[in-house]
Amino acid sequence: MIGTKARVVTAGEIGARLDRLGSSRTIWLLVALISCGSFFEGYTIFTAAYIAPGIVKAGILTPSTRSFFGTTGYASFVAAMFAGFLVGTSCVSFIADRFGRRSIFTWALLLFSVSSAAMAFQTTANALNFWRFMSGIGVGVEMVTIDAYLSELMPRAARGKAFALNSIMSFVAAPICAALALWLVPSAPYGIQGWRWVVLIGSLGAIVVWPLRFAIPESPRWLAARKRFESADRIVAALEKRVERETGRPLPALGEVESVSVDTVERGRFSEIFSPKYLSRTIMLCIFNVFQSVGLYGFGNWVPTFLVREGINVTTSLGYSFGMALAAPVAPAVALFFADRFERKWQIVVTSLIMAGAGLAFSQVRDPLWLIASGAIVTMCGPVLNYCFHAYQAELYPTRIRARAVGFVYSWSRLSGFFSSFFIGAVLGAYGVVGALGLISGSMVVVALSIGLMGPRTTRRALETLAQ
């Protein structure tokens, strides 16, 4: 109507409207679609441990390295992945803040899928490590983008559950990858070494997920942060209509709308993560990520190698690893029932301490049943810790800098992962499995202390409130 002013939509209102959507089929469908990317991301990560015996058997890599930074040992293969993670999270992830969550989600998936396919055809250690590095870049960007995407789309009362479901999708790749490795690595179907088949299967991610991008909207919070309020309003309005239609009742009235100024929205800068408002969070998350990488990936990537080192043959070690991997998706499935009931920081602390204890137990037992049991406990705790900290660090920064901030603090885990693979390899050679697992367990204790002493509470709090 002529003379009628258009309603002004604010960034705070967009956030408040998303928070009142609650749990509905529409919301969980979006989480499931985004989490399809996490499945192939997880598969790419877990591949390293399960194909290692096959690559070593093929003579491309050796179990240990002759020098600390040797490029022909398994440690260099793990390090190449973490080096790619480091570049992806610290140097490239900011593009998700600039170009949006939806498009970068898709292109990052394409990068690590194509790189994985190329890696499957390599015959030298250097070429293998290069394509593992390229795959790591794509995974690094994908991780940060998914964290930002989920935290911004989900209502505050269900953020924990969303990350738990995402973790299920990521970690269900572990037993699938382990089963494929158990079946394929000891053999050579059609004359092609089995480990190559395992890698190629994982590279199908782009083919599966690429069409799904049409069903996923851009993050309304990101659009609002870019001052594209009409687009944000249109997406949220469509979600509101779908949720009301599914539930058969009108949405509740808006709660408190956090004030977000236009100037603040417009001028998000990387330097903000070092400002007085966010500096303590940044320091805490950097310490946390340095040590969580040693514990979380150290055990998972080295388990088959630990078992072989203890005299267990390749096929049996892969069988044990498969038994442990079966536990990986169980923990986040259980966590769906308590993810948003208990404070996130304390979930991280308790899980880290349990991992430390179970890791030490794994180093002391030799009975197959107890080996699998203690390893399964560590394996189950990994996904819980994973979903908790991915949700946690994404909650601690505002939308305008979320991807670059999460990318920066998360890059410390990638840097740690790069060096820790060589450290674990060196400690394994000097002090055996007990020494290596002692290093891993000690790192988890530091993880618990950093979050327990320095971390703020975030569960069921609005992102806009946490940003203030």
HELIX and SHEET records of a PDB file:
HELIX    1   1 ALA A   11  ASP A   19  1                                   9    
HELIX    2   2 ARG A   25  LYS A   57  1                                  33    
HELIX    3   3 TYR A   74  VAL A   87  1                                  14    
HELIX    4   4 GLY A   88  VAL A   92  3                                   5    
HELIX    5   5 ILE A   95  PHE A   99  1                                   5    
HELIX    6   6 ARG A  101  MET A  119  1                                  19    
HELIX    7   7 ALA A  125  LEU A  153  1                                  29    
HELIX    8   8 ARG A  156  ALA A  158  5                                   3    
HELIX    9   9 ARG A  159  PHE A  171  1                                  13    
HELIX   10  10 ALA A  173  LEU A  184  1                                  12    
HELIX   11  11 PRO A  189  GLY A  191  5                                   3    
HELIX   12  12 GLY A  194  GLY A  202  1                                   9    
HELIX   13  13 GLY A  205  VAL A  209  1                                   5    
HELIX   14  14 TRP A  210  ALA A  215  5                                   6    
HELIX   15  15 PRO A  220  ALA A  225  1                                   6    
HELIX   16  16 PHE A  229  THR A  247  1                                  19    
HELIX   17  17 VAL A  262  GLU A  266  1                                   5    
HELIX   18  18 PHE A  270  PHE A  274  5                                   5    
HELIX   19  19 LEU A  279  ARG A  309  1                                  31    
HELIX   20  20 VAL A  314  ALA A  325  1                                  12    
HELIX   21  21 VAL A  330  ALA A  335  1                                   6    
HELIX   22  22 ARG A  344  GLN A  364  1                                  21    
HELIX   23  23 PRO A  368  GLU A  395  1                                  28    
HELIX   24  24 THR A  399  ILE A  401  5                                   3    
HELIX   25  25 ARG A  402  MET A  454  1                                  53    
HELIX   26  26 LEU A  463  ALA A  467  1                                   5    
END                                                                             
